Amino acid sequence: MKGKKTGGRQKGTPNKITADTKTAIAELLQNYATSGDMEKDFKAIKSAKDRLYVAEKFAQYIIPKQQAITADIDVNEHEQTIEQRLEELSKDPDDE
């Protein structure tokens, strides 16, 4: 049974620990990147497969992932042949 919320964080308020952790990690990675060590470490990976794996992991944070899109199309909606539809479209509207 759900009761009325009477205390605690309001809905939508970010978790302070999560925000602080994300900030700390972002600063750590920024320092790592600007020091030049990240580039040296990346170039030191000998296997092309491993370099591509690391690059793909980084790309996830830069390039948004594409969403799958589905379309529900009823191809028999009008149940006309192409010829019937073309004939209908070719009629002069002033003749009707």
LINHUQUI-V25633 format. One record per residue. N is the residue number from 1. RES is the residue in one letter. OMEGA is omega as a letter, one per 20 degrees, with the letter a starting at -180 (none if undefined). Layout:
N | RES | OMEGA
N | RES | OMEGA
This chain:
1 | M | r
2 | K | r
3 | G | r
4 | K | a
5 | K | a
6 | T | a
7 | G | r
8 | G | a
9 | R | r
10 | Q | r
11 | K | r
12 | G | r
13 | T | a
14 | P | r
15 | N | a
16 | K | a
17 | I | r
18 | T | r
19 | A | r
20 | D | r
21 | T | r
22 | K | r
23 | T | a
24 | A | r
25 | I | r
26 | A | r
27 | E | r
28 | L | r
29 | L | r
30 | Q | r
31 | N | r
32 | Y | a
33 | A | a
34 | T | r
35 | S | a
36 | G | a
37 | D | a
38 | M | a
39 | E | r
40 | K | a
41 | D | r
42 | F | r
43 | K | a
44 | A | r
45 | I | a
46 | K | a
47 | S | r
48 | A | r
49 | K | a
50 | D | r
51 | R | r
52 | L | r
53 | Y | r
54 | V | r
55 | A | r
56 | E | r
57 | K | r
58 | F | a
59 | A | r
60 | Q | a
61 | Y | a
62 | I | a
63 | I | a
64 | P | r
65 | K | r
66 | Q | r
67 | Q | r
68 | A | r
69 | I | r
70 | T | r
71 | A | r
72 | D | a
73 | I | r
74 | D | a
75 | V | r
76 | N | a
77 | E | a
78 | H | r
79 | E | r
80 | Q | r
81 | T | r
82 | I | a
83 | E | r
84 | Q | a
85 | R | r
86 | L | r
87 | E | r
88 | E | a
89 | L | a
90 | S | a
91 | K | r
92 | D | a
93 | P | r
94 | D | a
95 | D | a
96 | E | none
